[in-house]
Amino acid sequence: MTTAIMLVVLLALLAIMLVLISHVGMILQTWVGERSML
């Protein structure tokens, strides 16, 4: 039971980190694009 809960928590953390990394990547791309346009 405890191991299953730990696995679920680890998977949730991995998913959140992946979403944050992709979101930050998109923001950085748009920011760099705006800076290069200037």
C-alpha positions in Angstrom: 0.0 0.0 0.0 2.6 2.5 1.0 4.8 1.7 -2.0 1.9 2.1 -4.3 1.1 5.5 -2.8 4.8 6.5 -3.1 4.8 5.5 -6.8 1.6 7.5 -7.5 3.1 10.6 -5.8 6.4 10.2 -7.8 4.4 9.9 -11.1 2.4 13.0 -10.2 5.6 14.9 -9.4 7.1 13.8 -12.7 4.0 14.9 -14.6 4.0 18.3 -12.9 7.7 18.8 -13.6 7.2 17.9 -17.3 4.3 20.4 -17.6 6.3 23.1 -15.9 9.4 22.5 -18.1 7.3 22.6 -21.3 5.5 25.7 -20.1 8.7 27.5 -19.2 10.2 26.4 -22.6 7.3 28.0 -24.4 7.6 31.2 -22.4 11.3 31.4 -23.1 10.7 30.8 -26.8 8.2 33.6 -27.1 10.4 36.0 -24.9 13.5 35.3 -27.1 11.4 35.7 -30.2 10.2 39.1 -29.0 13.7 40.2 -28.1 15.1 39.1 -31.4 12.3 41.0 -33.2 13.4 44.1 -31.4 
